[in-house]
Amino acid sequence: MRTWVPMAAALTAALFLTPSAEAADGPTLAAAKARGQLICGSDGTRPGISAPDSRGVWRGFDVDFCRAISAAVFGDPDKVKYIPLTPVQRFPALQSGEIDVLSRVTTHTLTRDTAVGFDFAPINMYAHTAIMVHKELGVTEGKQLDGASVCVPPGSTIERNVADFWQQKKIKYKPVVIENLKELNDAYLAKRCDVMANFLPGLATVRAYQAPKPEDHIILPDVLVKEPLAMAVRHGDNQWADIVRWVVYATFETEEKGVNSKNADEMLKTQDPEVQRLLGVSGDLGEKLGVRKDFVYQIVKKVGNYEEIWENTVGKNSPLKLDRGLNKLWRDGGLLYSPPFQ
């Protein structure tokens, strides 16, 4: 007599009984391996976020996530070529294939996720558009800025957010639109405009690193609009999107599991099966992505977990000293949450 196995049961059996195979290299991964480096589009003008230091070494929050991808793929966080891009240049550079990944304070929006043709990694910074003013203006909130001149970058969500905010407040403003970020910052500091609008960490960078007297500049409490920032890749290469996505999740999960750059070697000896899978001691999670078996170990050992990345670039160990706020783990009242590494 023939025995019929219910469809759901058959599919489940196939899922767990079929040996896993190493993922074939997709076009982006294959190109990166062939050239021996990742090409990362970033800003290059914001210390703490993305900028070369005095020795020409790129550092910052966005930079560390490029380094994390490189660690996952090559076992070396420094096999990265950085391409500095303005807000206007960044999308054509990704669309054309000039860069492998965009890690440049980019807001995840519906249009960019569809019509522009990008896939976004998990949000790695929950920020918002804010406004900074010269203290001497004596204002304490945005509605007092009727008739103000506002420095804004073109080709960004900031420009639209400013227009919406002033319209909602039923007040007028004069936009001062400058593409080059350094020139934009210099214009504000030279008082060519009363107000500078940007995402909050960007304003904190200008105040901490560029203003001769940081105390002369006040970031107002107004939240113009939320700015969920994430890395972006091109549509059409699912494997590469998966790699970038799980690299970000790896920084969340290692923090949650208590693994950091200082104890990563010791944690390889743990008997915790979840941590064993996470670090590649057991299982084949890396092979399923098409990267190193120990890709998470490489990330946390050579770049750090999310807490380390945040605190060392924009948090308490940096001149910006930004509070994590929503950028805490879910268990600590924040929004960072990783799916299981299984």
Residue, then its C-alpha position, 0 to 999 in steps of 0.5 A: m500500500r502506498t503511504w501518502v505524506p502530507m505536503a507540509a510534512a514533506l516540505t519540512a522533512a526536505l528542509f531539514l534533511t537536505p544537506s546544506a550547500e555553500a552558496a554560489d558567488g553572486p555578481t557583487l561578491a564575485a566582483a569584490k573577490a576578484r578585485g580583492q577589496l570592497i568598494c564602499g561609497s561614503d561621505g568622507t567629510r563628517p568626522g565620527i560618521s565618515a572621514p579620513d583621519s590625519r593619516g588618511v585612514w577612514r574612520g567613523f560609524d558608517v566606515d565601521f559597517c563597511r569594515a564589518i562587511s570586509a571582515a565577513v568576506f575577506g577576514d580583513p576589515d581593511k580591504v576596502k576602497y572608499i569613494p567619497l560621494t555627495p548626496v547628489q552623487r551617491f545614488p548614481a554611483l550605486q545604480s551604475g555599479e561604481i560601488d558595491v555598497l552605499s554606507r552614507v547616512t542614507t534614509h530608508t524611504l519607500t521611493r528609494d526602496t522601489a523606484v530608485g532600485f535599492d535594497f536596504a540593510p536593517i536600520n543601523m541608526y535611528a536619527h531625525t532631522a534637526i536644526m542648529v542655530h547660532k546661540e546669539l539668535g536667542v531662539t529656543e524652538g523652531k516656530q521662532l524662526d520666521g524669515a530665517s535663512v536655512c543652509v540645506p544640502p540638495g538631493s536629500t530628504i533634509e531639503r524636503n523636511v525643511a520645506d515641510f516643517w516651515q510650511q507646517k509652522k506657517i512661517k517663511y524661510k530662505p533656503v541656502v542650498i549648497e551641495n558640497l558639505k564642507e562649503l555648506n558647513d563653512a557657510y553656516l559657521a560664517k553666518r551666511c545662514d541663520v540655521m543649519a538643518n541636517f540629521l542630528p549626528g551630522l549637526a553634532t559633528v559640525r558643532a564638535y569638530q568644526a565650530p571654533k566655540p561649540e557652545d555658541h551653537i544650539i541644536l533645537p529640540d524640534v524633530l522635523v521628521k524621523e530619519p532611519l539610516a541604513m546601508a543600501v545595495r542594488h536590487g537584483d543581487n539577493q545574495w549580496a543583500d543577504i550578506v550586508r543584512w546579516v552583517v548588520y544583524a551580527t553587530f546587534e546579536t553579538e552585543e546581545k550575547g555579550v560578545n565583544s572585541k576583547n572577549a571574542d577569543e574566549m567566547l569561542k570556548t563557550q558551551d552555549p550552542e547559540v553562541q557557538r553557531l553565532l561565532g562559527v564554532s558549529g553549524d554552517l551559517g557563513e557557508k549559507l551566505g557565501v562568506r567565511k564560516d566564522f564571519v561573525y567572529q571576524i566582525v566582532k573581533k576586528v571591528g566590534n559589536y554594535e555597542e563598541i561601534w557606536e561608543n567609539t565613533v559617535g558615543k561616549n568615547s568620541p567628541l560627539k558623545l551622543d546618547r544611544g537613545l532608540n539605538k539601544l537593544w530591544r531589551d534595553g528599551g531601544l529598537l535594535y533587534s536581530p532575527p535568530f542566527q539559526 
